[in-house]
Amino acid sequence: MSYRTWLKDVTHLNDIAPWETTLDILHPEEEKMEAVRLQKFWSHLEHYCPVDEESKKYFCSKLHDSQFLGISSCKSTVTVSINDISAEVAVYDICKYLLIERPHIPIPVDLIFEDTVYFTSLRYDPNFKLIYDNIASLKPCLSQFEMNFLYDWFFEEGGRIQWVAQVNSGKVGRKLSYPIFILIDCARAKAVDRRLPALKKLFGPNIVPLWNDYLNHVDFPEPFSDYPVHTGGFIDYFNRRLPIHGLTWNDLKFQNP
């Protein structure tokens, strides 16, 4: 009997996001149920991420609030490209400090799905019924965060893994949801980090020790869960790390691409 992924049979938001409450925001129990929903969701992410240790840095909502760049397929491999928010903030802060125009180029991480037998993208209607909508036809704008990559999670069935991602985007003409969901059934998933080559192209080799310090949480305050992307910023962080490496801001050679 040939394999048939259960993703082909999903019809409702709860089929791919079983922790959703699907309650109206004005419902008296909505706030309480939302808290329960979030607890279930983060528990699922914490206990199930079927990728290698290095790739775990990028899956299961680790790229939350980053910009969705696009999706492509070649034979049985599907690639989802994400413009990492931490690198985007670093570029913004460096350019701000050096008083130079910020280039709108991606600093990407690729999420790669191998031996893919199925992928699609769906939105839901007012009754939370899922309807096909082609995410590959949408054109993200690099100058604005118009398509945010919000959450992603895994399931496992039939000896394979099923991946679901939620991307926030503009509404289409029909009365459908802002979120659009990507569904992929594959044998393996991995991440390819392309951020450092892109940063080196912009700022030269001196960015390497600074970026590695950031990745390794060197000289981070406690707690550091949102530092420096949302707290303090890279200007604060690099002000402390540049002298350690015998560098100044002027050593970040800017090469306008």
Summary of the structure (lengths in Angstrom):
residues: 257
radius of gyration: 20.1
end to end distance: 52.8
largest distance: 64.2
contacts: 719
relative contact order: 0.17
helix: 31%
strand: 26%
